[in-house]
Every structure is written in C-alpha cells, then in structure tokens.
Amino acid sequence: MVINHNVSFRRRVLFLNCLAVQSNKVLYLKYYLDSHSNMSYYTDAGGVINMSENKITSDLLRGHTDTMILRLLSEADRYGYEIVKLIAERSDGEYELKEATMYSSVRRLEADGDIEWYWGDESQGGRRKYFRITEKGKAAYARNKSNWEYAKRVLENLL
C-alpha cells in the first residue's frame, strides 16, 4: 500500500490498523509508506482500490443533516459555527457542512419543535445564538438513527 501525503496521519494509522474483510475473505494488504504517492491497495481478486478516489458526496448525506445536528445537540448545547466545525472534525475533514445548509436545517428543526435556541452570555466578543435539543428532538434523533441503521444493513446486503 502506498500512502498519499495529503491523507491525514490519523487516517493512515486507522487504515493500517484495520483488518479489511470482504465477503469473509481477508484482503491481502501489502503496504509501503511513501509520502509522495497515492494511497491504494490491491485486493486478492486482483483489483486496485485507489483511496484518493473515495469521496463522501453531498448526495450520500443528503437527508441526514438534521440527524447529524440533532446528534451533536444531544451531547451539549452548541452555536452554529461550532456545529459546522465539529462535523468537519468528526469526519476527519472528509465532509464539510456549509453554514447556509446548517442554518437551513436549524430553521427546519426549530419549526418542527426539535430544537430551541437562546442567546449565550459571552464575556468577550459578540453574543452567540446557542441551540439545544428538545424532548421531541431526542425522539426524532432516535427514530432517524434507527432508520439509518436499518438502511445501512439493507445497503450492505446489496452492495
């Protein structure tokens, strides 16, 4: 396996520490670290998978933005930029939520009664608008997550 220098160190370590299994067969991974090449590995079926071609498109996550926001708010109250920043961090930079998309979701969640907001007491800088999840939002998050897990199982059987 040849590692791309553009791929984060954390992702390289996680990838190298994972055991790749496909159809109950261990993919024979041969690795070589070279900071100036593309990250790829060879499968036992003779195929080559170029990891730099793997991308999370907005189409894959469309419809799940509300659930991602509800997940973050179930952990703690958060302000808008913090939500955007956390989604980028937790996806290891693979997915970046645009602020406009985040605020559209927040307005929708607020209209549905899933979240509410309040002004924070910032001692320095401007006041921030914080969002918190409601009981209705917690139920919506649990329902959406359950639906996602079901869809994931179905897709794993199909792909």
GIHUHU-V363888 format. One record per pair of residues at least 24 apart in sequence whose C-alpha atoms are under 7 Angstrom apart, sorted by the first residue. I is the first residue (numbers start at 1). GAP is how many residues later the second one is. D is the distance in whole Angstrom. If there is no record, write none. Layout:
I|GAP|D + I|GAP|D
This chain:
1|28|7 + 1|29|5 + 1|30|4 + 1|31|5 + 1|32|7 + 1|38|6 + 1|39|5 + 1|40|5 + 2|29|6 + 2|30|5 + 2|31|5 + 2|32|6 + 2|35|6 + 2|36|6 + 2|37|5 + 2|38|6 + 3|30|5 + 3|31|6 + 3|32|6 + 3|34|6 + 3|35|6 + 3|36|4 + 4|31|6 + 4|32|6 + 4|33|5 + 4|34|4 + 4|35|5 + 5|30|5 + 5|31|6 + 56|38|7 + 56|39|7 + 65|40|7 + 66|39|6 + 67|74|6 + 67|77|6 + 70|63|7 + 70|67|7 + 70|71|6 + 71|70|7 + 73|59|6 + 73|60|6 + 74|59|6 + 74|64|7 + 77|53|6 + 77|54|6 + 77|55|5 + 78|52|5 + 78|53|5 + 78|54|7 + 79|49|6 + 79|50|6 + 79|51|4 + 79|52|6
